[in-house]
Amino acid sequence: MRKQLISAYVKENIEHQVPTAIFLQEEKQLSPAQLKHIRALQGEFDRLLADVIQAEVDAEEFHILDVKLASLSIAGMVRWVHRWYRPNGRMKPADIAEGMSELGLNLVGYTQARDNDPTSPRRSAKSRAKR
């Protein structure tokens, strides 16, 4: 996952800001069958994101207790960008993608950058043991 996935997800949500906003505001107008289909797609995406996060937890790259909660938190953070992003706002899409990627990595306890810094007080026990 790392930065690239979150960044691409943010950029996609910004690029499709208007359709996303319309869908989220008007989804109550969908037929039960359409809503069921959309919910299934959302659920599949959430499961895939959780699987990616779990793989990083298993590889000891991410350090969290609840993978599903982390997945839903990242998805919610990114899906909400349509509400506040403005093309003439203070941040460009690339800057938002970079910032939200950092926030997402912090959320899952990704510590590689700290682990590679010998002066960091937050280095993991695993990286200290390698020395």
N, CA, C and O atoms as a Tinker XYZ file with bonds, in Angstrom:
   524  protein
     1  N      0.850000   -1.181000    0.000000    73     2
     2  CA     0.000000    0.000000    0.000000    64     1     3
     3  C      0.884000    1.229000    0.000000    63     2     4     5
     4  O      1.036000    1.903000   -1.019000    81     3
     5  N      1.431000    1.495000    1.083000    73     3     6
     6  CA     2.313000    2.619000    1.280000    64     5     7
     7  C      1.741000    3.876000    0.621000    63     6     8     9
     8  O      0.533000    3.986000    0.413000    81     7
     9  N      2.606000    4.798000    0.302000    73     7    10
    10  CA     2.154000    6.106000   -0.172000    64     9    11
    11  C      1.428000    6.052000   -1.516000    63    10    12    13
    12  O      0.458000    6.781000   -1.720000    81    11
    13  N      1.883000    5.206000   -2.427000    73    11    14
    14  CA     1.346000    5.215000   -3.782000    64    13    15
    15  C     -0.138000    4.900000   -3.822000    63    14    16    17
    16  O     -0.886000    5.545000   -4.556000    81    15
    17  N     -0.571000    3.924000   -3.050000    73    15    18
    18  CA    -1.980000    3.553000   -3.071000    64    17    19
    19  C     -2.862000    4.663000   -2.513000    63    18    20    21
    20  O     -3.875000    5.022000   -3.112000    81    19
    21  N     -2.473000    5.197000   -1.373000    73    19    22
    22  CA    -3.277000    6.268000   -0.778000    64    21    23
    23  C     -3.273000    7.482000   -1.692000    63    22    24    25
    24  O     -4.312000    8.104000   -1.909000    81    23
    25  N     -2.112000    7.817000   -2.224000    73    23    26
    26  CA    -2.009000    8.972000   -3.121000    64    25    27
    27  C     -2.906000    8.812000   -4.342000    63    26    28    29
    28  O     -3.622000    9.742000   -4.713000    81    27
    29  N     -2.872000    7.648000   -4.964000    73    27    30
    30  CA    -3.716000    7.404000   -6.143000    64    29    31
    31  C     -5.193000    7.472000   -5.772000    63    30    32    33
    32  O     -6.008000    7.991000   -6.535000    81    31
    33  N     -5.532000    6.952000   -4.611000    73    31    34
    34  CA    -6.916000    6.965000   -4.125000    64    33    35
    35  C     -7.396000    8.403000   -3.911000    63    34    36    37
    36  O     -8.519000    8.746000   -4.278000    81    35
    37  N     -6.547000    9.233000   -3.321000    73    35    38
    38  CA    -6.895000   10.647000   -3.108000    64    37    39
    39  C     -7.082000   11.352000   -4.443000    63    38    40    41
    40  O     -8.077000   12.047000   -4.650000    81    39
    41  N     -6.132000   11.173000   -5.340000    73    39    42
    42  CA    -6.210000   11.844000   -6.645000    64    41    43
    43  C     -7.462000   11.419000   -7.411000    63    42    44    45
    44  O     -8.109000   12.246000   -8.055000    81    43
    45  N     -7.798000   10.149000   -7.343000    73    43    46
    46  CA    -9.010000    9.643000   -8.010000    64    45    47
    47  C    -10.258000   10.308000   -7.427000    63    46    48    49
    48  O    -11.166000   10.682000   -8.169000    81    47
    49  N    -10.303000   10.453000   -6.115000    73    47    50
    50  CA   -11.458000   11.097000   -5.482000    64    49    51
    51  C    -11.545000   12.575000   -5.831000    63    50    52    53
    52  O    -12.643000   13.108000   -5.994000    81    51
    53  N    -10.415000   13.233000   -5.945000    73    51    54
    54  CA   -10.419000   14.646000   -6.344000    64    53    55
    55  C    -10.859000   14.768000   -7.807000    63    54    56    57
    56  O    -11.667000   15.631000   -8.151000    81    55
    57  N    -10.323000   13.903000   -8.654000    73    55    58
    58  CA   -10.664000   13.949000  -10.077000    64    57    59
    59  C    -12.149000   13.716000  -10.316000    63    58    60    61
    60  O    -12.727000   14.287000  -11.242000    81    59
    61  N    -12.763000   12.889000   -9.495000    73    59    62
    62  CA   -14.188000   12.577000   -9.642000    64    61    63
    63  C    -15.018000   13.200000   -8.522000    63    62    64    65
    64  O    -15.988000   12.609000   -8.047000    81    63
    65  N    -14.627000   14.387000   -8.115000    73    63    66
    66  CA   -15.270000   15.074000   -6.998000    64    65    67
    67  C    -16.769000   15.275000   -7.221000    63    66    68    69
    68  O    -17.570000   14.959000   -6.341000    81    67
    69  N    -17.147000   15.784000   -8.356000    73    67    70
    70  CA   -18.557000   16.089000   -8.597000    64    69    71
    71  C    -19.417000   14.829000   -8.640000    63    70    72    73
    72  O    -20.431000   14.771000   -7.944000    81    71
    73  N    -19.049000   13.809000   -9.435000    73    71    74
    74  CA   -19.885000   12.599000   -9.425000    64    73    75
    75  C    -19.958000   11.949000   -8.045000    63    74    76    77
    76  O    -21.001000   11.422000   -7.657000    81    75
    77  N    -18.849000   11.989000   -7.307000    73    75    78
    78  CA   -18.850000   11.414000   -5.961000    64    77    79
    79  C    -19.823000   12.158000   -5.063000    63    78    80    81
    80  O    -20.609000   11.540000   -4.345000    81    79
    81  N    -19.772000   13.476000   -5.101000    73    79    82
    82  CA   -20.665000   14.285000   -4.263000    64    81    83
    83  C    -22.123000   14.015000   -4.617000    63    82    84    85
    84  O    -22.965000   13.853000   -3.734000    81    83
    85  N    -22.410000   13.967000   -5.903000    73    83    86
    86  CA   -23.792000   13.716000   -6.333000    64    85    87
    87  C    -24.241000   12.336000   -5.867000    63    86    88    89
    88  O    -25.334000   12.177000   -5.323000    81    87
    89  N    -23.383000   11.337000   -6.089000    73    87    90
    90  CA   -23.751000    9.984000   -5.684000    64    89    91
    91  C    -24.013000    9.910000   -4.181000    63    90    92    93
    92  O    -25.034000    9.374000   -3.750000    81    91
    93  N    -23.094000   10.448000   -3.389000    73    91    94
    94  CA   -23.245000   10.329000   -1.940000    64    93    95
    95  C    -24.457000   11.089000   -1.411000    63    94    96    97
    96  O    -25.050000   10.692000   -0.408000    81    95
    97  N    -24.824000   12.175000   -2.076000    73    95    98
    98  CA   -25.999000   12.923000   -1.644000    64    97    99
    99  C    -27.299000   12.310000   -2.151000    63    98   100   101
   100  O    -28.350000   12.479000   -1.533000    81    99
   101  N    -27.230000   11.609000   -3.256000    73    99   102
   102  CA   -28.441000   11.097000   -3.888000    64   101   103
   103  C    -28.568000    9.578000   -3.854000    63   102   104   105
   104  O    -29.478000    9.028000   -4.474000    81   103
   105  N    -27.685000    8.893000   -3.151000    73   103   106
   106  CA   -27.754000    7.434000   -3.163000    64   105   107
   107  C    -29.070000    6.918000   -2.597000    63   106   108   109
   108  O    -29.482000    5.799000   -2.902000    81   107
   109  N    -29.720000    7.715000   -1.788000    73   107   110
   110  CA   -31.017000    7.291000   -1.238000    64   109   111
   111  C    -32.086000    7.167000   -2.325000    63   110   112   113
   112  O    -33.140000    6.570000   -2.106000    81   111
   113  N    -31.803000    7.738000   -3.499000    73   111   114
   114  CA   -32.744000    7.658000   -4.609000    64   113   115
   115  C    -32.568000    6.386000   -5.443000    63   114   116   117
   116  O    -33.372000    6.110000   -6.333000    81   115
   117  N    -31.525000    5.621000   -5.158000    73   115   118
   118  CA   -31.291000    4.392000   -5.912000    64   117   119
   119  C    -32.324000    3.330000   -5.554000    63   118   120   121
   120  O    -32.889000    3.324000   -4.460000    81   119
   121  N    -32.548000    2.457000   -6.483000    73   119   122
   122  CA   -33.439000    1.322000   -6.205000    64   121   123
   123  C    -32.728000    0.402000   -5.212000    63   122   124   125
   124  O    -31.506000    0.462000   -5.083000    81   123
   125  N    -33.472000   -0.439000   -4.518000    73   123   126
   126  CA   -32.827000   -1.384000   -3.596000    64   125   127
   127  C    -31.767000   -2.260000   -4.290000    63   126   128   129
   128  O    -30.721000   -2.549000   -3.709000    81   127
   129  N    -32.042000   -2.671000   -5.516000    73   127   130
   130  CA   -31.082000   -3.504000   -6.241000    64   129   131
   131  C    -29.805000   -2.724000   -6.568000    63   130   132   133
   132  O    -28.699000   -3.246000   -6.428000    81   131
   133  N    -29.968000   -1.469000   -7.006000    73   131   134
   134  CA   -28.804000   -0.641000   -7.311000    64   133   135
   135  C    -27.992000   -0.368000   -6.041000    63   134   136   137
   136  O    -26.763000   -0.435000   -6.054000    81   135
   137  N    -28.683000   -0.065000   -4.964000    73   135   138
   138  CA   -28.007000    0.215000   -3.696000    64   137   139
   139  C    -27.255000   -1.020000   -3.197000    63   138   140   141
   140  O    -26.138000   -0.907000   -2.692000    81   139
   141  N    -27.861000   -2.183000   -3.338000    73   139   142
   142  CA   -27.214000   -3.432000   -2.934000    64   141   143
   143  C    -25.928000   -3.641000   -3.736000    63   142   144   145
   144  O    -24.899000   -4.037000   -3.189000    81   143
   145  N    -26.005000   -3.370000   -5.036000    73   143   146
   146  CA   -24.828000   -3.518000   -5.905000    64   145   147
   147  C    -23.713000   -2.552000   -5.484000    63   146   148   149
   148  O    -22.554000   -2.949000   -5.363000    81   147
   149  N    -24.069000   -1.298000   -5.264000    73   147   150
   150  CA   -23.085000   -0.288000   -4.860000    64   149   151
   151  C    -22.466000   -0.656000   -3.515000    63   150   152   153
   152  O    -21.251000   -0.556000   -3.348000    81   151
   153  N    -23.276000   -1.076000   -2.568000    73   151   154
   154  CA   -22.774000   -1.474000   -1.245000    64   153   155
   155  C    -21.823000   -2.676000   -1.367000    63   154   156   157
   156  O    -20.828000   -2.756000   -0.648000    81   155
   157  N    -22.129000   -3.591000   -2.264000    73   155   158
   158  CA   -21.244000   -4.746000   -2.476000    64   157   159
   159  C    -19.892000   -4.299000   -3.025000    63   158   160   161
   160  O    -18.854000   -4.807000   -2.600000    81   159
   161  N    -19.894000   -3.357000   -3.962000    73   159   162
   162  CA   -18.640000   -2.824000   -4.504000    64   161   163
   163  C    -17.838000   -2.111000   -3.423000    63   162   164   165
   164  O    -16.625000   -2.293000   -3.316000    81   163
   165  N    -18.526000   -1.296000   -2.619000    73   163   166
   166  CA   -17.839000   -0.601000   -1.528000    64   165   167
   167  C    -17.261000   -1.602000   -0.527000    63   166   168   169
   168  O    -16.133000   -1.448000   -0.058000    81   167
   169  N    -18.039000   -2.616000   -0.213000    73   167   170
   170  CA   -17.577000   -3.642000    0.718000    64   169   171
   171  C    -16.362000   -4.385000    0.184000    63   170   172   173
   172  O    -15.429000   -4.680000    0.930000    81   171
   173  N    -16.377000   -4.685000   -1.098000    73   171   174
   174  CA   -15.233000   -5.368000   -1.715000    64   173   175
   175  C    -13.992000   -4.490000   -1.663000    63   174   176   177
   176  O    -12.905000   -4.975000   -1.351000    81   175
   177  N    -14.140000   -3.203000   -1.964000    73   175   178
   178  CA   -12.997000   -2.291000   -1.876000    64   177   179
   179  C    -12.476000   -2.251000   -0.447000    63   178   180   181
   180  O    -11.268000   -2.340000   -0.228000    81   179
   181  N    -13.362000   -2.119000    0.520000    73   179   182
   182  CA   -12.942000   -2.071000    1.928000    64   181   183
   183  C    -12.217000   -3.354000    2.332000    63   182   184   185
   184  O    -11.237000   -3.301000    3.074000    81   183
   185  N    -12.688000   -4.499000    1.854000    73   183   186
   186  CA   -12.018000   -5.774000    2.151000    64   185   187
   187  C    -10.636000   -5.835000    1.511000    63   186   188   189
   188  O     -9.677000   -6.289000    2.136000    81   187
   189  N    -10.534000   -5.377000    0.262000    73   187   190
   190  CA    -9.239000   -5.375000   -0.414000    64   189   191
   191  C     -8.244000   -4.460000    0.292000    63   190   192   193
   192  O     -7.080000   -4.819000    0.468000    81   191
   193  N     -8.702000   -3.285000    0.694000    73   191   194
   194  CA    -7.831000   -2.367000    1.420000    64   193   195
   195  C     -7.392000   -2.988000    2.739000    63   194   196   197
   196  O     -6.224000   -2.886000    3.112000    81   195
   197  N     -8.312000   -3.627000    3.443000    73   195   198
   198  CA    -7.963000   -4.304000    4.699000    64   197   199
   199  C     -6.960000   -5.425000    4.439000    63   198   200   201
   200  O     -6.050000   -5.633000    5.241000    81   199
   201  N     -7.113000   -6.146000    3.332000    73   199   202
   202  CA    -6.163000   -7.211000    3.000000    64   201   203
   203  C     -4.759000   -6.654000    2.755000    63   202   204   205
   204  O     -3.769000   -7.243000    3.187000    81   203
   205  N     -4.679000   -5.526000    2.065000    73   203   206
   206  CA    -3.383000   -4.893000    1.809000    64   205   207
   207  C     -2.753000   -4.468000    3.137000    63   206   208   209
   208  O     -1.564000   -4.689000    3.367000    81   207
   209  N     -3.551000   -3.864000    3.997000    73   207   210
   210  CA    -3.046000   -3.445000    5.305000    64   209   211
   211  C     -2.610000   -4.659000    6.121000    63   210   212   213
   212  O     -1.560000   -4.632000    6.762000    81   211
   213  N     -3.415000   -5.726000    6.100000    73   211   214
   214  CA    -3.061000   -6.937000    6.855000    64   213   215
   215  C     -1.734000   -7.525000    6.374000    63   214   216   217
   216  O     -0.930000   -7.990000    7.182000    81   215
   217  N     -1.508000   -7.503000    5.071000    73   215   218
   218  CA    -0.249000   -8.018000    4.531000    64   217   219
   219  C      0.938000   -7.222000    5.087000    63   218   220   221
   220  O      1.988000   -7.791000    5.384000    81   219
   221  N      0.766000   -5.918000    5.223000    73   219   222
   222  CA     1.836000   -5.078000    5.778000    64   221   223
   223  C      2.001000   -5.306000    7.279000    63   222   224   225
   224  O      3.114000   -5.233000    7.799000    81   223
   225  N      0.906000   -5.580000    7.969000    73   223   226
   226  CA     0.991000   -5.934000    9.390000    64   225   227
   227  C      1.740000   -7.256000    9.529000    63   226   228   229
   228  O      2.620000   -7.387000   10.379000    81   227
   229  N      1.388000   -8.238000    8.693000    73   227   230
   230  CA     2.045000   -9.538000    8.734000    64   229   231
   231  C      3.541000   -9.426000    8.437000    63   230   232   233
   232  O      4.345000  -10.183000    8.980000    81   231
   233  N      3.909000   -8.476000    7.573000    73   231   234
   234  CA     5.312000   -8.245000    7.239000    64   233   235
   235  C      6.003000   -7.360000    8.278000    63   234   236   237
   236  O      7.179000   -7.026000    8.130000    81   235
   237  N      5.284000   -6.991000    9.308000    73   235   238
   238  CA     5.778000   -6.140000   10.401000    64   237   239
   239  C      6.188000   -4.750000    9.931000    63   238   240   241
   240  O      7.068000   -4.118000   10.515000    81   239
   241  N      5.535000   -4.282000    8.862000    73   239   242
   242  CA     5.760000   -2.924000    8.374000    64   241   243
   243  C      4.771000   -1.947000    8.999000    63   242   244   245
   244  O      5.107000   -0.793000    9.261000    81   243
   245  N      3.535000   -2.426000    9.237000    73   243   246
   246  CA     2.516000   -1.612000    9.896000    64   245   247
   247  C      2.303000   -2.177000   11.289000    63   246   248   249
   248  O      2.411000   -3.383000   11.509000    81   247
   249  N      2.001000   -1.293000   12.219000    73   247   250
   250  CA     1.865000   -1.688000   13.619000    64   249   251
   251  C      0.550000   -1.158000   14.171000    63   250   252   253
   252  O      0.491000   -0.067000   14.739000    81   251
   253  N     -0.504000   -1.949000   13.993000    73   251   254
   254  CA    -1.833000   -1.574000   14.467000    64   253   255
   255  C     -2.519000   -2.802000   15.034000    63   254   256   257
   256  O     -2.124000   -3.934000   14.755000    81   255
   257  N     -3.542000   -2.570000   15.827000    73   255   258
   258  CA    -4.280000   -3.671000   16.429000    64   257   259
   259  C     -5.519000   -4.054000   15.628000    63   258   260   261
   260  O     -5.883000   -5.229000   15.591000    81   259
   261  N     -6.170000   -3.094000   14.989000    73   259   262
   262  CA    -7.436000   -3.364000   14.308000    64   261   263
   263  C     -7.338000   -2.964000   12.838000    63   262   264   265
   264  O     -7.499000   -1.796000   12.485000    81   263
   265  N     -7.074000   -3.948000   11.998000    73   263   266
   266  CA    -6.890000   -3.712000   10.567000    64   265   267
   267  C     -8.155000   -3.157000    9.923000    63   266   268   269
   268  O     -8.087000   -2.231000    9.115000    81   267
   269  N     -9.291000   -3.711000   10.272000    73   267   270
   270  CA   -10.548000   -3.261000    9.660000    64   269   271
   271  C    -10.830000   -1.798000   10.020000    63   270   272   273
   272  O    -11.243000   -1.012000    9.167000    81   271
   273  N    -10.607000   -1.442000   11.277000    73   271   274
   274  CA   -10.816000   -0.053000   11.688000    64   273   275
   275  C     -9.873000    0.880000   10.937000    63   274   276   277
   276  O    -10.280000    1.959000   10.505000    81   275
   277  N     -8.628000    0.477000   10.782000    73   275   278
   278  CA    -7.665000    1.291000   10.034000    64   277   279
   279  C     -8.104000    1.441000    8.579000    63   278   280   281
   280  O     -8.041000    2.534000    8.016000    81   279
   281  N     -8.544000    0.351000    7.979000    73   279   282
   282  CA    -9.005000    0.383000    6.594000    64   281   283
   283  C    -10.183000    1.335000    6.417000    63   282   284   285
   284  O    -10.194000    2.165000    5.508000    81   283
   285  N    -11.163000    1.207000    7.287000    73   283   286
   286  CA   -12.344000    2.074000    7.191000    64   285   287
   287  C    -11.985000    3.533000    7.472000    63   286   288   289
   288  O    -12.572000    4.440000    6.882000    81   287
   289  N    -11.033000    3.761000    8.361000    73   287   290
   290  CA   -10.607000    5.130000    8.675000    64   289   291
   291  C     -9.925000    5.782000    7.488000    63   290   292   293
   292  O    -10.205000    6.937000    7.166000    81   291
   293  N     -9.032000    5.052000    6.837000    73   291   294
   294  CA    -8.359000    5.591000    5.661000    64   293   295
   295  C     -9.364000    5.837000    4.540000    63   294   296   297
   296  O     -9.349000    6.890000    3.903000    81   295
   297  N    -10.234000    4.861000    4.305000    73   295   298
   298  CA   -11.238000    5.021000    3.252000    64   297   299
   299  C    -12.139000    6.216000    3.534000    63   298   300   301
   300  O    -12.442000    6.994000    2.630000    81   299
   301  N    -12.564000    6.363000    4.772000    73   299   302
   302  CA   -13.423000    7.490000    5.128000    64   301   303
   303  C    -12.717000    8.823000    4.961000    63   302   304   305
   304  O    -13.302000    9.785000    4.463000    81   303
   305  N    -11.461000    8.879000    5.378000    73   303   306
   306  CA   -10.677000   10.107000    5.243000    64   305   307
   307  C    -10.587000   10.507000    3.773000    63   306   308   309
   308  O    -10.781000   11.672000    3.428000    81   307
   309  N    -10.297000    9.552000    2.925000    73   307   310
   310  CA   -10.123000    9.856000    1.504000    64   309   311
   311  C    -11.464000   10.135000    0.832000    63   310   312   313
   312  O    -11.573000   11.068000    0.036000    81   311
   313  N    -12.473000    9.349000    1.138000    73   311   314
   314  CA   -13.781000    9.556000    0.507000    64   313   315
   315  C    -14.386000   10.910000    0.848000    63   314   316   317
   316  O    -15.207000   11.430000    0.092000    81   315
   317  N    -13.993000   11.478000    1.963000    73   315   318
   318  CA   -14.561000   12.751000    2.406000    64   317   319
   319  C    -13.950000   13.952000    1.685000    63   318   320   321
   320  O    -14.487000   15.055000    1.776000    81   319
   321  N    -12.835000   13.760000    0.968000    73   319   322
   322  CA   -12.143000   14.864000    0.320000    64   321   323
   323  C    -13.055000   15.621000   -0.645000    63   322   324   325
   324  O    -12.860000   16.816000   -0.865000    81   323
   325  N    -14.038000   14.949000   -1.219000    73   323   326
   326  CA   -14.950000   15.619000   -2.159000    64   325   327
   327  C    -15.718000   16.757000   -1.491000    63   326   328   329
   328  O    -16.161000   17.686000   -2.166000    81   327
   329  N    -15.878000   16.690000   -0.172000    73   327   330
   330  CA   -16.658000   17.710000    0.544000    64   329   331
   331  C    -15.906000   19.024000    0.707000    63   330   332   333
   332  O    -16.526000   20.087000    0.749000    81   331
   333  N    -14.602000   18.970000    0.797000    73   331   334
   334  CA   -13.868000   20.200000    1.110000    64   333   335
   335  C    -12.853000   20.632000    0.052000    63   334   336   337
   336  O    -12.418000   21.783000    0.071000    81   335
   337  N    -12.466000   19.756000   -0.861000    73   335   338
   338  CA   -11.495000   20.142000   -1.880000    64   337   339
   339  C    -12.092000   21.183000   -2.824000    63   338   340   341
   340  O    -13.227000   21.050000   -3.282000    81   339
   341  N    -11.316000   22.206000   -3.102000    73   339   342
   342  CA   -11.700000   23.235000   -4.079000    64   341   343
   343  C    -10.533000   23.465000   -5.027000    63   342   344   345
   344  O     -9.403000   23.646000   -4.575000    81   343
   345  N    -10.785000   23.462000   -6.339000    73   343   346
   346  CA    -9.692000   23.659000   -7.303000    64   345   347
   347  C     -8.906000   24.950000   -7.076000    63   346   348   349
   348  O     -7.711000   25.003000   -7.369000    81   347
   349  N     -9.552000   25.976000   -6.567000    73   347   350
   350  CA    -8.858000   27.241000   -6.314000    64   349   351
   351  C     -8.456000   27.381000   -4.841000    63   350   352   353
   352  O     -8.155000   28.481000   -4.378000    81   351
   353  N     -8.453000   26.279000   -4.123000    73   351   354
   354  CA    -8.098000   26.290000   -2.705000    64   353   355
   355  C     -6.605000   26.416000   -2.489000    63   354   356   357
   356  O     -5.837000   26.564000   -3.439000    81   355
   357  N     -6.200000   26.356000   -1.226000    73   355   358
   358  CA    -4.805000   26.590000   -0.869000    64   357   359
   359  C     -3.874000   25.440000   -1.237000    63   358   360   361
   360  O     -2.658000   25.625000   -1.280000    81   359
   361  N     -4.425000   24.253000   -1.503000    73   359   362
   362  CA    -3.579000   23.098000   -1.809000    64   361   363
   363  C     -3.912000   22.503000   -3.165000    63   362   364   365
   364  O     -5.076000   22.416000   -3.555000    81   363
   365  N     -2.883000   22.099000   -3.869000    73   363   366
   366  CA    -3.029000   21.402000   -5.142000    64   365   367
   367  C     -3.324000   19.930000   -4.858000    63   366   368   369
   368  O     -2.976000   19.428000   -3.789000    81   367
   369  N     -3.962000   19.230000   -5.804000    73   367   370
   370  CA    -4.251000   17.806000   -5.599000    64   369   371
   371  C     -3.027000   16.973000   -5.202000    63   370   372   373
   372  O     -3.126000   16.104000   -4.337000    81   371
   373  N     -1.887000   17.231000   -5.823000    73   371   374
   374  CA    -0.679000   16.466000   -5.491000    64   373   375
   375  C     -0.262000   16.699000   -4.040000    63   374   376   377
   376  O      0.194000   15.772000   -3.370000    81   375
   377  N     -0.416000   17.931000   -3.553000    73   375   378
   378  CA    -0.065000   18.236000   -2.164000    64   377   379
   379  C     -1.028000   17.565000   -1.187000    63   378   380   381
   380  O     -0.625000   17.073000   -0.133000    81   379
   381  N     -2.284000   17.556000   -1.552000    73   379   382
   382  CA    -3.284000   16.884000   -0.713000    64   381   383
   383  C     -2.995000   15.386000   -0.689000    63   382   384   385
   384  O     -3.035000   14.757000    0.369000    81   383
   385  N     -2.705000   14.823000   -1.850000    73   383   386
   386  CA    -2.403000   13.388000   -1.927000    64   385   387
   387  C     -1.186000   13.047000   -1.075000    63   386   388   389
   388  O     -1.188000   12.044000   -0.362000    81   387
   389  N     -0.158000   13.868000   -1.145000    73   387   390
   390  CA     1.051000   13.640000   -0.343000    64   389   391
   391  C      0.740000   13.735000    1.151000    63   390   392   393
   392  O      1.146000   12.871000    1.928000    81   391
   393  N      0.027000   14.773000    1.548000    73   391   394
   394  CA    -0.297000   14.956000    2.960000    64   393   395
   395  C     -1.195000   13.854000    3.504000    63   394   396   397
   396  O     -0.985000   13.369000    4.615000    81   395
   397  N     -2.193000   13.460000    2.722000    73   395   398
   398  CA    -3.090000   12.405000    3.186000    64   397   399
   399  C     -2.389000   11.053000    3.194000    63   398   400   401
   400  O     -2.711000   10.191000    4.012000    81   399
   401  N     -1.435000   10.864000    2.292000    73   399   402
   402  CA    -0.646000    9.630000    2.313000    64   401   403
   403  C      0.157000    9.540000    3.607000    63   402   404   405
   404  O      0.208000    8.486000    4.242000    81   403
   405  N      0.774000   10.635000    3.988000    73   403   406
   406  CA     1.526000   10.658000    5.250000    64   405   407
   407  C      0.601000   10.380000    6.434000    63   406   408   409
   408  O      0.953000    9.615000    7.333000    81   407
   409  N     -0.567000   10.993000    6.435000    73   407   410
   410  CA    -1.526000   10.752000    7.518000    64   409   411
   411  C     -1.956000    9.291000    7.553000    63   410   412   413
   412  O     -2.046000    8.693000    8.625000    81   411
   413  N     -2.223000    8.716000    6.385000    73   411   414
   414  CA    -2.613000    7.317000    6.317000    64   413   415
   415  C     -1.523000    6.392000    6.832000    63   414   416   417
   416  O     -1.807000    5.431000    7.546000    81   415
   417  N     -0.276000    6.678000    6.472000    73   415   418
   418  CA     0.833000    5.849000    6.949000    64   417   419
   419  C      1.030000    6.001000    8.455000    63   418   420   421
   420  O      1.362000    5.036000    9.144000    81   419
   421  N      0.826000    7.205000    8.956000    73   419   422
   422  CA     0.877000    7.396000   10.412000    64   421   423
   423  C     -0.227000    6.597000   11.091000    63   422   424   425
   424  O     -0.014000    6.006000   12.149000    81   423
   425  N     -1.398000    6.582000   10.482000    73   423   426
   426  CA    -2.537000    5.875000   11.061000    64   425   427
   427  C     -2.257000    4.383000   11.229000    63   426   428   429
   428  O     -2.705000    3.774000   12.200000    81   427
   429  N     -1.521000    3.795000   10.292000    73   427   430
   430  CA    -1.243000    2.359000   10.374000    64   429   431
   431  C      0.080000    2.052000   11.066000    63   430   432   433
   432  O      0.511000    0.900000   11.107000    81   431
   433  N      0.719000    3.078000   11.607000    73   431   434
   434  CA     1.941000    2.844000   12.367000    64   433   435
   435  C      3.128000    2.431000   11.517000    63   434   436   437
   436  O      3.946000    1.616000   11.944000    81   435
   437  N      3.228000    2.983000   10.324000    73   435   438
   438  CA     4.357000    2.683000    9.451000    64   437   439
   439  C      5.577000    3.429000    9.954000    63   438   440   441
   440  O      5.560000    4.656000   10.057000    81   439
   441  N      6.633000    2.696000   10.266000    73   439   442
   442  CA     7.783000    3.313000   10.928000    64   441   443
   443  C      9.083000    3.219000   10.155000    63   442   444   445
   444  O     10.129000    3.557000   10.708000    81   443
   445  N      9.073000    2.784000    8.924000    73   443   446
   446  CA    10.321000    2.565000    8.195000    64   445   447
   447  C     11.200000    3.807000    8.148000    63   446   448   449
   448  O     12.408000    3.708000    8.360000    81   447
   449  N     10.627000    4.964000    7.876000    73   447   450
   450  CA    11.437000    6.177000    7.789000    64   449   451
   451  C     12.129000    6.451000    9.122000    63   450   452   453
   452  O     13.306000    6.809000    9.139000    81   451
   453  N     11.432000    6.293000   10.213000    73   451   454
   454  CA    12.034000    6.493000   11.536000    64   453   455
   455  C     13.083000    5.422000   11.816000    63   454   456   457
   456  O     14.140000    5.700000   12.384000    81   455
   457  N     12.771000    4.186000   11.406000    73   455   458
   458  CA    13.670000    3.072000   11.685000    64   457   459
   459  C     15.014000    3.237000   10.986000    63   458   460   461
   460  O     16.032000    2.752000   11.478000    81   459
   461  N     15.023000    3.907000    9.860000    73   459   462
   462  CA    16.267000    4.099000    9.121000    64   461   463
   463  C     17.062000    5.312000    9.599000    63   462   464   465
   464  O     18.170000    5.555000    9.121000    81   463
   465  N     16.510000    6.065000   10.527000    73   463   466
   466  CA    17.179000    7.248000   11.071000    64   465   467
   467  C     17.796000    6.885000   12.418000    63   466   468   469
   468  O     17.076000    6.737000   13.405000    81   467
   469  N     19.125000    6.739000   12.473000    73   467   470
   470  CA    19.748000    6.301000   13.716000    64   469   471
   471  C     19.586000    7.292000   14.867000    63   470   472   473
   472  O     19.813000    6.932000   16.022000    81   471
   473  N     19.201000    8.523000   14.573000    73   471   474
   474  CA    19.032000    9.507000   15.645000    64   473   475
   475  C     17.604000    9.576000   16.160000    63   474   476   477
   476  O     17.326000   10.286000   17.126000    81   475
   477  N     16.694000    8.843000   15.522000    73   475   478
   478  CA    15.291000    8.902000   15.912000    64   477   479
   479  C     15.050000    8.192000   17.237000    63   478   480   481
   480  O     15.452000    7.040000   17.404000    81   479
   481  N     14.396000    8.871000   18.183000    73   479   482
   482  CA    14.082000    8.221000   19.458000    64   481   483
   483  C     12.962000    7.197000   19.329000    63   482   484   485
   484  O     12.706000    6.440000   20.266000    81   483
   485  N     12.283000    7.165000   18.165000    73   483   486
   486  CA    11.138000    6.272000   17.991000    64   485   487
   487  C     11.482000    5.047000   17.164000    63   486   488   489
   488  O     10.585000    4.375000   16.654000    81   487
   489  N     12.753000    4.748000   17.022000    73   487   490
   490  CA    13.134000    3.561000   16.269000    64   489   491
   491  C     12.543000    2.330000   16.929000    63   490   492   493
   492  O     12.454000    2.251000   18.154000    81   491
   493  N     12.142000    1.376000   16.112000    73   491   494
   494  CA    11.520000    0.168000   16.661000    64   493   495
   495  C     12.569000   -0.757000   17.270000    63   494   496   497
   496  O     13.750000   -0.689000   16.927000    81   495
   497  N     12.128000   -1.605000   18.161000    73   495   498
   498  CA    13.009000   -2.590000   18.783000    64   497   499
   499  C     13.594000   -3.503000   17.713000    63   498   500   501
   500  O     14.746000   -3.925000   17.818000    81   499
   501  N     12.815000   -3.808000   16.692000    73   499   502
   502  CA    13.278000   -4.664000   15.609000    64   501   503
   503  C     14.482000   -4.051000   14.914000    63   502   504   505
   504  O     15.459000   -4.752000   14.653000    81   503
   505  N     14.435000   -2.771000   14.611000    73   503   506
   506  CA    15.544000   -2.148000   13.902000    64   505   507
   507  C     16.754000   -1.968000   14.817000    63   506   508   509
   508  O     17.893000   -2.056000   14.358000    81   507
   509  N     16.516000   -1.716000   16.108000    73   507   510
   510  CA    17.632000   -1.596000   17.055000    64   509   511
   511  C     18.339000   -2.936000   17.198000    63   510   512   513
   512  O     19.559000   -2.985000   17.351000    81   511
   513  N     17.575000   -4.024000   17.150000    73   511   514
   514  CA    18.147000   -5.360000   17.309000    64   513   515
   515  C     19.040000   -5.721000   16.136000    63   514   516   517
   516  O     19.937000   -6.553000   16.280000    81   515
   517  N     18.815000   -5.116000   14.981000    73   515   518
   518  CA    19.613000   -5.417000   13.790000    64   517   519
   519  C     21.010000   -4.833000   13.893000    63   518   520   521
   520  O     21.901000   -5.257000   13.157000    81   519
   521  N     21.225000   -3.897000   14.761000    73   519   522
   522  CA    22.509000   -3.189000   14.837000    64   521   523
   523  C     23.557000   -3.981000   15.555000    63   522   524
   524  O     24.689000   -3.520000   15.700000    81   523
